[in-house]
């Protein structure tokens, strides 16, 4: 199961950290072990690390309106999103 890191900017770090939406959203495709990170020098720059059972399913899910809705709910600036996959 590949591990993925996604980093991006958010409008409000505290709101993003408190949100349960990402675990609910990624849970739809069996993503586990979601961990959140915050850049201590720039608290609007955050990251998630997670174990993704199916990368094709992940990419398909990320292309849906539900993904845009979840990111908007969490205050994610989608244009800043970068996804890295464990090599």
Helices and strands as residue ranges (DSSP letters): E 2-10, H 13-18, H 21-27, E 32-39, E 42-52, H 55-62, H 65-74, E 76-85
